[in-house]
Amino acid sequence: MNKKKNFQLIALAIGLFFNSAVLMAQTPQPAQTSSPAQSSPQAAQTYPEPYDREGATKVFENDRVKVWDVSWLPRAYPTHRHLYDYAGVYYTSGDRVIVSPQGMRSPTHTNAWDTFFYRRGVTHSEEGVGTDVLRAVFLELKEPAAQGGATTASTGLGKEVGRPNNRLITWQDIAEPGTQLQAQPRKYENDAVVVTFKGLKPTITFVKRGTEDKGKEAAGADRVYTFELK
């Protein structure tokens, strides 16, 4: 009799265990979600080059610098990011609107013969406005840091202008009204980009460091801006 009861209890236990297993298999399980570390990373936003646009022409390039002749035509340009430190000189006066990535609009007037230097990383868009087209010569400094010293012994390059910085020195030489610059000795301790103007036509010359000449690259010009690369 005891054996029969034990057998019934064992059979009952096996049946309960089997039913529980079936119920667990049929119960829906919560969906698994990926952790942040497993999520697919978003691609970094990319921008066009600053002067890959109508109104801009590349006039010179080597392993140190790109030089552009830039006009702000009456239109909106795409948002862009400056990947290089950049400098230059405006050679006409004009107006534009600078627009931040957040949409803040900054109307800006620029005077002819203003020089400038800016650090890389600037992101914005621009719109040319007004009847007078703003024009400038821009230099993009392709190297991430200066290659030479902080001072220079160059001579005959004119008057130093612009804010001091660790990337270049800007020199200005202007003829007296009604005259043109005459050839005179010029000594370049560093590589330099020489931008000469006859009227409003810029001409670009790259001069190697160590050059000493009679200034033929500047002779006959109304103005000369020499960007001496450090």
C-alpha positions as CSV (number, residue, x, y, z in Angstrom):
1,M,0.0,0.0,0.0
2,N,2.8,2.4,0.9
3,K,4.6,1.6,-2.3
4,K,1.5,2.5,-4.3
5,K,1.1,5.8,-2.5
6,N,4.8,6.7,-3.1
7,F,4.4,5.9,-6.7
8,Q,1.4,8.2,-7.0
9,L,3.2,11.0,-5.3
10,I,6.2,10.7,-7.6
11,A,3.9,10.7,-10.6
12,L,2.1,13.8,-9.4
13,A,5.4,15.6,-8.8
14,I,6.6,14.8,-12.3
15,G,3.4,16.0,-13.8
16,L,3.6,19.4,-11.9
17,F,7.2,19.9,-13.0
18,F,6.3,19.2,-16.6
19,N,3.3,21.6,-16.6
20,S,5.5,24.4,-15.1
21,A,8.1,23.9,-17.8
22,V,5.5,24.2,-20.5
23,L,4.0,27.4,-19.0
24,M,7.5,29.0,-18.8
25,A,8.2,28.2,-22.4
26,Q,4.9,29.8,-23.5
27,T,5.3,33.0,-21.5
28,P,6.6,35.9,-23.7
29,Q,10.0,37.2,-22.6
30,P,10.9,41.0,-22.6
31,A,12.8,42.2,-25.6
32,Q,16.5,42.9,-25.1
33,T,17.8,46.4,-25.9
34,S,21.3,47.3,-26.9
35,S,23.4,49.2,-24.4
36,P,24.7,52.6,-25.6
37,A,28.1,51.1,-26.2
38,Q,26.6,48.7,-28.7
39,S,24.6,51.3,-30.6
40,S,25.9,52.2,-34.1
41,P,27.9,55.5,-33.8
42,Q,26.6,58.5,-35.8
43,A,28.8,59.7,-38.6
44,A,30.5,63.0,-37.9
45,Q,29.0,65.9,-39.8
46,T,31.0,67.0,-42.8
47,Y,31.2,70.4,-44.5
48,P,32.4,71.6,-47.9
49,E,35.7,73.4,-48.1
50,P,35.4,77.2,-47.4
51,Y,36.3,78.3,-50.9
52,D,34.8,75.4,-52.9
53,R,32.2,77.9,-54.2
54,E,31.3,80.3,-57.0
55,G,33.3,83.5,-56.7
56,A,36.5,81.9,-55.3
57,T,39.5,80.9,-57.4
58,K,42.6,79.1,-56.2
59,V,45.6,81.0,-57.6
60,F,48.5,79.2,-55.9
61,E,49.3,76.1,-53.9
62,N,52.4,74.3,-52.6
63,D,53.1,72.1,-49.5
64,R,52.8,75.0,-47.1
65,V,50.0,77.2,-48.3
66,K,46.9,77.6,-50.5
67,V,46.1,81.1,-51.9
68,W,42.7,82.1,-53.0
69,D,41.1,85.1,-54.7
70,V,37.7,85.3,-53.1
71,S,34.6,87.4,-53.9
72,W,31.4,87.4,-51.9
73,L,28.7,87.4,-54.6
74,P,25.1,88.4,-53.8
75,R,24.0,85.0,-52.7
76,A,23.9,82.6,-49.7
77,Y,26.9,80.2,-49.4
78,P,26.8,76.8,-47.7
79,T,27.9,76.3,-44.1
80,H,31.6,75.5,-44.1
81,R,34.4,74.8,-41.6
82,H,37.9,76.3,-41.8
83,L,40.3,73.4,-41.4
84,Y,43.4,75.6,-41.5
85,D,44.7,78.8,-39.9
86,Y,44.1,81.5,-42.4
87,A,45.1,85.1,-43.2
88,G,45.0,87.6,-45.9
89,V,44.0,91.1,-47.1
90,Y,40.7,92.5,-48.4
91,Y,41.1,94.7,-51.5
92,T,37.7,96.1,-51.9
93,S,35.1,97.3,-49.3
94,G,31.8,95.5,-49.0
95,D,29.1,93.9,-46.9
96,R,28.2,90.4,-46.0
97,V,26.1,88.5,-43.4
98,I,27.9,85.9,-41.3
99,V,25.6,83.2,-40.0
100,S,26.5,80.9,-37.1
101,P,25.6,77.2,-37.0
102,Q,22.9,78.2,-34.5
103,G,21.4,80.6,-37.1
104,M,22.6,83.9,-35.5
105,R,23.0,86.5,-38.3
106,S,25.8,89.1,-38.0
107,P,25.8,91.8,-40.7
108,T,29.4,92.8,-41.3
109,H,31.1,95.7,-43.2
110,T,34.7,95.3,-44.2
111,N,37.0,98.0,-45.5
112,A,39.5,97.6,-48.3
113,W,43.1,96.9,-47.2
114,D,42.1,95.4,-43.8
115,T,44.4,92.5,-43.0
116,F,43.4,89.5,-40.9
117,F,44.5,86.3,-39.2
118,Y,42.1,83.7,-37.8
119,R,42.6,80.3,-36.2
120,R,41.3,77.1,-37.8
121,G,38.0,75.5,-36.6
122,V,35.7,78.4,-37.4
123,T,32.3,77.1,-38.7
124,H,29.8,79.4,-40.3
125,S,28.0,80.3,-43.5
126,E,28.1,83.7,-45.3
127,E,25.9,85.8,-47.6
128,G,27.1,88.5,-49.9
129,V,24.9,91.5,-49.7
130,G,24.8,95.1,-51.1
131,T,25.9,96.5,-54.4
132,D,29.6,96.6,-53.8
133,V,31.2,93.1,-54.0
134,L,33.7,92.4,-51.2
135,R,37.0,90.8,-52.5
136,A,40.0,89.4,-50.7
137,V,43.2,87.3,-51.1
138,F,43.1,84.5,-48.6
139,L,46.0,82.3,-47.5
140,E,45.3,78.9,-45.9
141,L,48.3,77.7,-43.8
142,K,48.4,73.9,-44.5
143,E,50.8,73.0,-41.7
144,P,49.3,72.6,-38.2
145,A,52.1,74.7,-36.5
146,A,54.8,77.1,-37.3
147,Q,58.1,75.7,-38.8
148,G,60.4,78.6,-37.9
149,G,61.2,81.0,-35.1
150,A,59.0,83.7,-33.5
151,T,61.1,86.6,-34.8
152,T,62.6,87.5,-38.2
153,A,65.6,89.4,-39.5
154,S,64.0,90.0,-42.9
155,T,64.5,93.5,-44.3
156,G,63.0,95.8,-47.0
157,L,59.5,94.2,-46.8
158,G,57.7,97.3,-45.6
159,K,55.9,98.1,-42.4
160,E,54.7,95.3,-40.1
161,V,50.9,95.4,-39.7
162,G,48.2,93.2,-38.1
163,R,48.0,91.5,-34.8
164,P,51.2,89.5,-33.8
165,N,50.7,85.8,-33.9
166,N,52.8,82.6,-34.1
167,R,52.1,81.7,-37.7
168,L,53.1,84.6,-39.9
169,I,54.2,88.2,-40.1
170,T,52.3,90.6,-42.4
171,W,54.2,93.4,-44.1
172,Q,52.7,96.3,-46.0
173,D,54.4,98.6,-48.5
174,I,52.3,101.4,-50.1
175,A,53.4,103.8,-52.9
176,E,52.9,107.5,-52.6
177,P,49.7,108.7,-54.3
178,G,50.3,109.0,-58.1
179,T,53.5,106.9,-58.0
180,Q,54.5,103.2,-58.0
181,L,56.8,101.3,-55.8
182,Q,60.4,101.2,-57.0
183,A,62.7,98.2,-56.8
184,Q,64.7,98.1,-53.6
185,P,66.7,95.3,-51.8
186,R,64.5,92.8,-50.0
187,K,65.7,90.0,-47.8
188,Y,63.5,87.0,-46.9
189,E,64.5,85.1,-43.8
190,N,61.4,82.8,-44.1
191,D,59.3,81.5,-47.0
192,A,56.9,84.3,-48.0
193,V,53.8,84.9,-50.1
194,V,54.0,88.3,-51.8
195,V,50.7,89.8,-53.0
196,T,51.2,92.8,-55.2
197,F,48.3,95.1,-56.5
198,K,48.2,97.2,-59.6
199,G,44.9,98.9,-59.3
200,L,42.7,96.1,-57.9
201,K,44.4,93.2,-59.7
202,P,46.4,91.0,-57.3
203,T,49.4,89.0,-58.4
204,I,50.9,86.2,-56.2
205,T,54.6,85.3,-55.9
206,F,56.0,82.7,-53.6
207,V,59.5,83.5,-52.4
208,K,61.8,80.9,-50.8
209,R,63.5,81.6,-47.5
210,G,67.0,82.9,-47.7
211,T,66.3,84.9,-50.9
212,E,67.9,88.3,-51.3
213,D,67.0,90.3,-54.3
214,K,66.4,93.8,-55.6
215,G,62.7,93.6,-55.1
216,K,61.7,93.0,-58.7
217,E,58.5,91.2,-57.5
218,A,57.3,94.5,-55.9
219,A,58.5,97.0,-58.5
220,G,55.8,98.9,-60.3
221,A,53.0,98.0,-57.8
222,D,50.7,100.3,-56.0
223,R,50.7,98.2,-52.9
224,V,52.5,95.1,-51.7
225,Y,51.4,92.7,-48.8
226,T,54.1,90.2,-47.8
227,F,53.0,87.3,-45.7
228,E,56.1,85.8,-44.1
229,L,55.5,82.3,-43.0
230,K,57.0,81.2,-39.6
